[in-house]
Amino acid sequence: MIYASLFAFALLPSLIWLFYYLRKDVHPEPKYLIITVFVAGGISAAMGYFFQKEASGIITSLGNSFPDILFLWSFLQGFLVVAFSEELLKYLSFALPMRGHSELDEPMDFVVYMITAAMGFAAAENLLLFFSLSPETLLPDIAYTSFIRFISAVFLHALASGILGVFIAYSWRFSRKDILLGGLLFATSFHGLYNFLVPKIDTLFYFVSFAALLFAMALCLSLGIKKLRKMKSICV
């Protein structure tokens, strides 16, 4: 029973946000493609886990050897090893299965599939986290953890990847790869700030900053979606 509960509460946050954003697509995407990209996102999370584990070990060693520039190592850890690698992996989870696919025919599709990849990624992260919990963990504690992930880490993944999806749509429209790179760096910056704020969230200032960050990201994504709906269809 406990394992079924862990599995359900691990997947629920991702599925809720996924269905929420899928409803914003006027022309729904094929279910098999949504499942494919979702699974690809989950696989990329496993790859990211092993990469981050090795890279974090290297950065920790460097930090111990050169403690005078500890801020640099913290920056590399939060922005490069975690934020950039995860945004890149989520992008690849979308780009590799969907490259040149005929279903990518509307600007909003890029947002939908990027969020789908992100939710697969977040679901795998949750599974890794939840199944590492103590067997004595009570069901209310599991539910509470699931809710906190729903309004924080999982929401962050959806917003960052959705914003990147907006940039990808413009990149395809104007055939400019620099827009894609700019979007990747933009999403990474948001993600990196999130990583910086989370450990300090127990103080009021950082809690307000954390909430303001998520609000700003949600606003950026909402405005981006409104602009995409005014854009003509794209055939890739």
N, C-alpha and C positions, 0 to 999 in steps of 0.2 A: 504493500500500500504506500509506504513512504517513498519508494522509487517512482511510482506512478505520479505521486504528488510533486516530487522534484521535477520530473519531466514536464508536467503540465504547467507548473509555475515558472519554469525556465522559458518555455515557449510562449506563454500567454502575452507577455509585454510586447514581443516582436509581432505577434499575430494581430494584436489590437491596432498597433500603429500601421502595420501593413494594410489591413482592411480599411483603415481610415483614409489613407492616401490613395488606395485603389479606387475608392468611391469618387475621388476627384477627377478621375479619367473618364471623359464623356464616352469614349469608345473603348470598352474593356479589352485588355490584352488576353491572348490565349492562355488558358490555365497551365498548359504544359511548359510554356516559356517562363511563366512566373515561378513555377516549381523549380525549373532548371536553374534559373538565376539565384533563387533563394538557396538552393543546395550548394551552388558554386560559392556563394557568400559564406556559407558554413564551413566549407572546405578551406577557404582562404583564411578563416579565423584560426583554424588548426595550424596552418602554415605560419601565420603571424605569431602564434603562441611560441613555437619553437625558435623562430627568429629573434623575438624579443627576449626570450630567456637567455640565448647565447650573447646577444648584443648587450643586454643589461649587465651580464657578468663581466664583459670587457670594460664597460664604462665604470662599473663599481671598482674594478682593479685600478683603472686610471685615476679615479677619484681618490683612492687611498694613496696612490703614488704622488699625486699632485693636488693636495687639499687646498692650496692657495687659490685655485681657480675652480672651486666646487660649483659655482654658479654655472660655469660653462658645461660641466658634466650634467647638471640638473636640466639645463636647457636642451642638451642633446638627447637626454633620456625622454623628456616630456614631449618635445616637438618633433624630433627626428625619428628616434627608435620607436616611439608609440604612435604619435599622431600622424606623421607622414607615411609611415609604413602601413598603417591601417587604412588611411584614405586611398593609398595607392592600391592596396589589395582589394578593397571594395570596388574600385574603378575597374580593375582587371576582371573581377568576378562578373561585372556587367559587360565589359568590352569584348572579352574572348568568346563567350557564348553568343553574343548578339551582333558581332561584327558583320556588317553588310546585310543584316537580316531584313527581309521585306516588311516585317511587322514594325520596324522603326520608321514610321511614316508620318508621325505627328510630333511636334516639339515636346508635348507633355509626356510622351513615351520615355524620353530620356530620364525625366524625373522619376517616373514610376519604376523603371527598371533599376535605377541607381538606389532608390529606397528599398526595393525588393532585395537587392544584393546586401544592403546594409542591415536589413532585418534578419537575413540568414546569418550574417556575420555576428550580430548581437545575440541571436538565439544560441549559436555555438558557444559564445562567450559565457552566456548564462548557464548553459549545460555544464561547462567546465567548472564554473563557480559553484553551482548548486550541488554537484556530485562530489565536491571536495568538502562539503559541510559535514559536521559530525553526525553520526547516526542518531545521536540523542537530540538533535535539533527538533524543536517542536513545530507543528504545522503552522501556528500563528506567526512564528518567527520566519518561516519560509515564505509565507504570504506577505509579510511585511517587507522582507528583502526583495521579493518580486515587485512590489509596488514602488519601492525606492528606485529600483533599476528602471521601471517603467517611466518614471518622471525625470530620470537623470541620464544614465548611460545609454539606454536604448533610444530615448528621445534625442540625445545628442547625435547618435549614429544616423538616425533618420534625417535630422535637420542638415547635418554636414553633407551627407551624400545627396540629399535633395537639392541643396544649393549647388553642389558640383554638377548635378544633372542639368540645372539651368544653364550653367556655363558650357556644358557639352553641347546642348542644343544650339546655342549661339555659335559655338565653334564649327559645328556642321553647317549651319546656315551661311556663314561667311567664309567657310573654308580656311579658318585661321587656327593653327595649332597653339598659338600663343595664348588664345582665350582659354583653351583647355588647361594649359599649364598655369595660367593665372587663377583659374577656378580651383585647381588642385592645391595651390599655395594658400588660397583664401580659405578653403575648407580646413586645411592643415592648421592655419593660424587660429581659427575658432576652436578646433579640437585641442590644440596645444594650450590655449588659455583655459579651457575646461580642465585639462590635466593639472594646470598650475593652481587653479582655485579649489579643486575638490579636497585636497588634504587640509586646507585652511577653512573649510566651510563651517566649522564650529564657532567661529567669531562672526559677529553681526555684519561687519563691513564686507567680509568675503562671501557671506551668505547672500547679501543683497547683490554683490557683484556677480555671483554665480547665477542668480535668478535673472539679472539684467542681461547676462550673456545669452541664456537660452531664449529669452524674450526677443532679443535683437536678431538671433538666428531665425526664430520662427517668423519674425516680421520680414526678414530678407527673403526667406523661402516663399512666403505668401505673396509678396510683391513680384517675385520672379515668376511664379506660376501665373499671376494675372497678366504679365507681359507676354508669356509664352502662348497664352490663349488667344492673343491678338496676332500672333505670328502665323504666317501661312504654313501649310503642311510641308514636311521635309521628306524626301525620298533618298535613302542612303544606298 
